[in-house]
Amino acid sequence: MSTINRLPLLDLSHLHGNPEQRRAFLTSLNEAARDVGFFYLTHHGIPETLQQQLQQQAHAFFALPDAEKQRVAMIHSPHFRGYNRAGAELTRNQPDWREQFDIGAERAALQLTPQDPRWWQLQGPNLWPEAQPALKTTLLAWQQAMTAMAQQLLRAFAEALALAPHTFDALYGEKPNEHIKLIRYPGQSAQGNQQGVGAHKDSGFLSFLLQDEQAGLQVEVAPDRWIDAPPLPGSFVVNIGELLELATNGYLRATVHRVVSPPAGQERLSIAFFLGAQLDAVVPVYQLPAQVARLAQGPTSDPHNPLLRDVGWNYLKGRLRSHPDVAQRYYADVVAKAEHAAY
């Protein structure tokens, strides 16, 4: 039985400190990622003014009239970008009680031929609310800052594993998957369903969560044993995604987590950034040093949602499961083919 009662706390400034601080940081990073798969990260270098602007813009977006939010609803995007009402997204076939706004890397849609993999359709522009032009400026600035910081941390992971610092660079290349979610969890009665978001793992390399003052995030540190990850001012909660678990043959751990709805009359605002690989990447198993490799347990995989090393298919599979309305509108042929293959 796990004895972990709280998440580890890491200070990113120590990565650039003296040699002793750097070694201690890399050791702590390795242990946190292997033992828990979650940790708090402080002194990360993202300006506090930008973080505050982002939270203000998120509040303003969710306060828009529903008609304005529906103008940028995800159903209008074959790239799975835009707004969803509470209950629209599914986790393990159950509705998540959160409203949210998704953006990805701001890139042009591709002109596809019938021979092209359908996951290339995930690349494309975002939907932006005309009623709130400042949201685009703030979100893209935060996305750029977060990508640079996340890549810095990913290179630290490589070094902590005794790999070359730029080992993972080839997987995200020039077009990393840069996904942001603005998330608002409305309060719910204690007698009702408490699923803010259901138990799941993240699919990319690294995830970063900026929380407000309302608790709700929980991490599974052992089978059916959950601990709270309460808000810590000035920090991100960071967790390992399935790409790193795959790439290290299960040495690094992608951990199941969930969010419990706030009490009735309250709300929770969180903003998530996910750094993932470029769509055409294929995840290898990296050759780890013997003393590290012997501790690798192999990646775990849900038989109902198996992991794929082909990044594009893995991302598309996850989006199709989470957003069945968008899937039916733009990917009905892919869904039908998958259903046929299951029988």
Residue pairs with C-beta under 8 A, 6 or more apart in sequence:
1 222
1 225
2 221
2 222
2 225
4 35
4 36
4 221
4 222
4 227
5 227
6 227
7 32
7 36
7 38
7 39
7 40
7 219
7 227
7 229
7 237
8 28
8 31
8 32
8 36
8 38
8 39
8 40
9 39
9 40
9 42
9 232
9 235
10 25
10 28
10 29
10 32
10 39
10 40
10 41
10 42
11 25
11 41
11 42
11 43
12 25
12 41
12 42
12 43
12 44
12 45
12 149
12 152
12 153
13 43
13 45
14 21
14 22
14 24
14 25
14 43
15 22
15 25
15 26
15 152
15 156
16 22
17 25
25 156
26 156
26 159
26 160
27 160
29 39
29 156
29 157
29 160
30 160
30 161
32 38
32 39
33 39
33 157
33 160
33 240
33 244
33 252
33 253
34 251
34 252
34 253
34 295
35 253
36 219
36 221
36 253
36 255
37 219
37 239
37 240
37 252
37 253
37 254
37 255
38 219
38 229
38 237
38 238
38 239
38 240
38 255
38 257
39 237
39 238
39 239
40 229
40 232
40 235
40 236
40 237
40 238
41 153
41 208
41 235
41 236
41 237
41 238
42 232
42 234
42 235
43 234
44 149
44 235
44 236
45 149
46 142
46 145
46 146
46 149
47 145
48 234
50 138
50 141
50 142
50 145
51 142
51 210
53 138
54 138
54 139
54 142
54 210
54 271
55 210
55 212
55 269
55 271
57 132
57 134
57 135
57 138
57 139
58 101
58 182
58 184
58 269
58 271
59 269
60 132
60 135
61 69
61 101
61 129
61 132
61 135
61 182
62 69
62 99
62 182
62 184
62 269
64 129
64 131
64 132
68 129
68 131
69 83
69 99
69 101
69 129
70 83
71 129
71 130
72 82
72 83
72 101
72 127
72 128
72 129
73 82
73 83
73 84
73 127
74 80
74 81
74 82
74 83
74 84
74 88
74 102
74 127
74 323
74 326
75 82
75 325
75 326
75 329
76 82
76 127
77 124
77 127
77 326
78 109
78 121
78 124
78 326
78 329
78 330
78 331
79 104
79 109
79 121
79 122
79 123
79 124
79 125
79 126
80 102
80 104
80 122
80 319
80 323
80 326
81 102
81 103
81 104
81 124
81 125
81 126
81 127
82 101
82 102
82 126
82 127
83 99
83 100
83 101
83 127
84 99
84 100
84 101
84 102
84 323
85 99
86 95
86 96
86 97
86 98
86 99
86 186
87 95
87 96
87 97
88 95
88 323
88 325
89 95
89 96
89 98
89 100
89 197
89 322
89 323
90 96
90 321
90 322
90 323
90 324
91 195
91 197
91 198
91 199
91 200
91 322
92 198
92 199
92 200
94 193
94 195
94 198
95 195
96 195
96 196
96 197
96 198
97 185
97 186
97 188
97 193
97 195
97 196
97 261
98 183
98 184
98 185
98 186
98 196
98 197
98 259
99 183
99 184
99 186
100 181
100 182
100 183
100 184
101 181
101 182
102 179
102 180
102 181
103 126
103 139
103 143
103 179
103 180
104 122
104 126
104 177
104 178
104 179
104 180
105 123
105 143
105 175
105 176
105 177
105 178
106 125
106 126
106 140
107 123
107 124
107 125
107 175
108 123
108 124
108 125
109 121
109 123
109 124
109 125
110 116
110 120
110 121
110 123
110 124
112 118
112 120
112 121
117 312
117 313
118 316
118 331
118 334
119 279
119 312
119 313
119 315
119 316
120 279
120 312
121 330
121 331
122 279
122 312
122 315
122 316
122 319
123 175
123 279
126 136
128 135
128 136
129 135
139 180
142 180
142 273
143 178
143 180
143 273
146 178
146 180
146 208
146 273
146 275
147 176
147 178
147 275
150 205
150 206
150 208
150 273
150 275
151 169
151 172
151 176
151 275
153 206
153 238
154 168
154 205
154 206
154 275
155 165
155 166
155 168
155 169
156 165
157 168
157 244
157 252
158 164
158 165
158 166
158 167
158 168
159 165
161 248
161 251
161 252
161 286
161 288
161 289
161 292
162 288
162 289
162 292
163 286
163 288
167 286
168 205
168 247
170 281
171 205
171 243
171 247
171 277
171 278
171 281
171 283
171 311
172 205
172 275
172 276
172 277
172 278
172 281
173 278
173 281
174 278
175 278
175 279
176 275
176 276
176 277
176 278
177 204
177 274
177 275
177 276
177 277
177 278
177 279
177 311
177 315
178 273
178 274
178 275
178 276
179 204
179 273
179 274
179 276
180 271
180 272
180 273
180 274
181 271
181 272
181 274
182 269
182 271
183 197
183 268
183 269
183 270
183 271
183 272
184 267
184 268
184 269
185 196
185 214
185 216
185 259
185 261
185 262
185 267
185 268
185 269
185 270
186 261
186 262
186 267
187 261
187 262
187 263
187 264
187 265
187 266
187 267
188 194
188 261
188 262
188 263
188 264
189 264
190 263
190 264
193 261
194 260
194 261
195 258
195 260
195 261
196 216
196 258
196 259
196 260
196 261
196 262
196 268
197 258
197 259
198 258
199 220
199 256
199 257
199 258
200 256
200 257
200 258
201 241
201 242
201 254
201 255
201 256
201 257
202 239
202 240
202 241
202 242
202 254
202 274
203 241
203 242
203 243
203 274
203 276
203 314
203 315
203 318
204 241
204 242
204 243
204 274
204 275
204 276
204 277
205 241
205 243
205 244
205 275
205 276
205 277
206 238
206 239
206 240
206 241
206 244
206 274
206 275
207 238
207 239
207 241
207 272
207 273
207 274
207 275
208 236
208 237
208 238
208 272
208 273
208 274
208 275
209 217
209 236
209 237
209 238
209 239
209 270
209 271
209 272
210 236
210 270
210 271
210 272
210 273
211 217
211 231
211 232
211 237
211 268
211 270
212 231
212 268
212 269
212 270
213 231
214 231
214 262
214 266
214 267
214 268
214 269
215 228
215 230
215 231
215 268
216 259
216 260
216 261
216 262
216 268
217 228
217 229
217 230
217 237
217 257
217 258
217 259
217 270
218 226
218 227
218 228
218 229
218 257
218 258
218 259
218 260
219 226
219 227
219 229
219 239
219 255
219 256
219 257
220 226
220 255
220 256
220 257
220 258
221 227
221 255
226 258
229 237
229 257
239 254
239 255
239 257
240 252
240 253
240 254
240 255
241 254
241 274
241 276
242 254
242 299
242 307
242 314
243 276
243 277
243 283
243 311
244 252
244 254
245 252
245 253
245 254
245 299
245 300
246 283
246 285
246 299
246 307
246 309
247 283
247 284
247 285
247 286
248 285
248 286
248 288
248 296
249 285
249 288
249 293
249 296
249 298
249 299
250 296
250 297
250 298
250 299
250 300
251 288
251 292
251 293
251 295
251 296
251 297
254 299
254 300
259 268
259 270
261 268
262 268
276 311
276 315
277 283
277 311
278 311
279 311
279 312
279 315
280 311
280 312
281 311
281 312
282 309
282 310
282 311
283 309
283 311
284 309
287 293
288 296
299 307
301 307
305 317
305 318
305 321
307 314
308 314
308 317
316 331
316 334
319 326
319 327
320 327
320 331
320 334
320 335
320 338
327 334
327 335
328 335
